[in-house]
């Protein structure tokens, strides 16, 4: 696995990039009070995993642990993003986090097992979601519709190792990072129903601008604006 450049080496390649990294990101963005360091780590790791950007993962997995994201939550993020960004991305992230868990003596007892007691299901909301998806796409891809109900919304989303708000934060971050704006309205609304505030949603976009790139964020902003405006009324 390729290692990130040292600060001195980075400066020798691109002094401007090294300055932006230290001054704008690490001493600026990451210290803004509008979003907790823990949430910033969740957002950033979600981007890196969703886009398979492995070179910065070791630094950010360690930083996430330092910022209060516990090992079980990291494990659940990887499992969650397998569905929202693809299996190979989760496999790559697993290979990188394993030696970090080893170096910090993080064992199986600190990670949720495969089979757990699930959180309660909102039967009415899930029935409405499943009916809408079945009506729109049941004839197009019945297998996808079935797995969406049985595995995603009646299993993955109910696993207690990652709070519903955090699962939403992971999902929205991955959608913005990969330019999947059509999926954002449902999941941003769900995130806010799960406790993400308007101000936090705004700051998530600011964090994402640096780690997913300005074009992806500017593509997502009209969608965020529409969702926030409709919720305000």
Helices and strands as residue ranges (DSSP letters): H 7-13, H 15-19, I 20-26, G 29-31, H 37-50, G 54-56, H 57-66, H 71-85, H 87-103, G 108-110, H 123-137, H 142-147, I 148-153, G 156-158, H 164-177, G 181-183, H 184-193, H 198-212, H 214-232
